[in-house]
Amino acid sequence: MSEKRRKDFCIECRKETEYVLQKKNIRKTVRDKEYQFTITAAVCAECGEEMSIPGLIDENVREIDEQYRHAEGIVSVEDIANLMKIYKIGKAPLSLCLGFGEVTIPRYLEGQIPSKEYSDIIRFALTSPPYMKKKLAENREKLTDAAYKKAMDAAVSLEKLFSVSENILRVIAYIFEKLEEVTPLMLQKLLYFNQGIYSALYGKAFFEEDCRAWIHGPVYPEVYNLFRDFKYNPIDDARFALLEGIAEELGDDEKKVADLVVNTFGIYGGKALEKITHNEKPWKDARQGYGDHIPSNEIVCKDDIRRYFKSVNEVYGIDSEEGIRNYIHDMLKRA
């Protein structure tokens, strides 16, 4: 509920009065099925009756549309826009590529709700580059050479997103779900701390990838290659639509560690996290014999990471946010 009061004309009071925006539940039948929706209502502060204010009907339509799509698993307009963006394909070519009529996608972008069958086709294309490649090949003759080539090149490029293990993708998706801004440098260090804390607490690796002892700290090269174009800027990538929902596949222990990392290390920028790793034994040992500015591709051994963070756990108790914060504080004091 919003407590902010505004004014408009109340037909019951026959005058301009203050009103309060509140949420209310309504029941509505859509396609012969009854649903409960939560919508916004404007309530007169004097008589308690609902008021009609400018823009509220449009807002209610948007709220119902969003909740209906969620309830039925129907793709959103934003999902379709993302599909066009990541495959660099226009509205009409996308319709033809997916086997629809030429005007189908334009209608969906204007707000028409897809059938569940068509929605599933769109979602499969959004979450699976191989499926999109298959649809492109099936409908090749309906597309211009330029549209086909751009979309197919994008699909081939997007497959690189799945060149890493499922678990590291889940962690990446979870990090971006929880944090507003993440740079490539910050992402690398958060993945490293996830690996370290998880392996210390549970005696096994969080994900299979090895990190390397690069100049700016531990780096997972496969992940670096995915996001290298963002350089030092926050990652804003339409490809994340491909990762929708996979963070939910993390196990309870995995999610616990991911939360520990996000809520502690996640409040620091990449440079601060880099300083911490430069004071840790796994990276320092892997960098032995290299000058400060000399590149290396030495593996930071997962066993070394586990042993180090196990020792950190014995001192600080890194199964809690308080313990991790104390560790971070001490490490930054040394930097």
Secondary structure by P-SEA (a helix, b strand, c coil): cccbbbbbbbcccccbbbbbbbbbbbbbbcccbbbbbbbbbbbbccccbbbbccaaaaaaaaaaaaaaaaaaccccaaaaaaaaaaacccaaaaaaaaccccaaaaaaaacccccaaaaaaaaaaaccaaaaaaaaaaacccccaaaaaaaaaaaaaacccccccaaaaaaaaaaaaccccccaaaaaaaaaaaaaaaaaaccccccccccccccccccaaaaaaacccccccccccccccccccccccccaaaaaaaaaaaaccccccaaaaaaaaaacaaaaaaaccccccccccccccaaaaaaaaaaaaaccccccaaaaaaaaaaaaaac
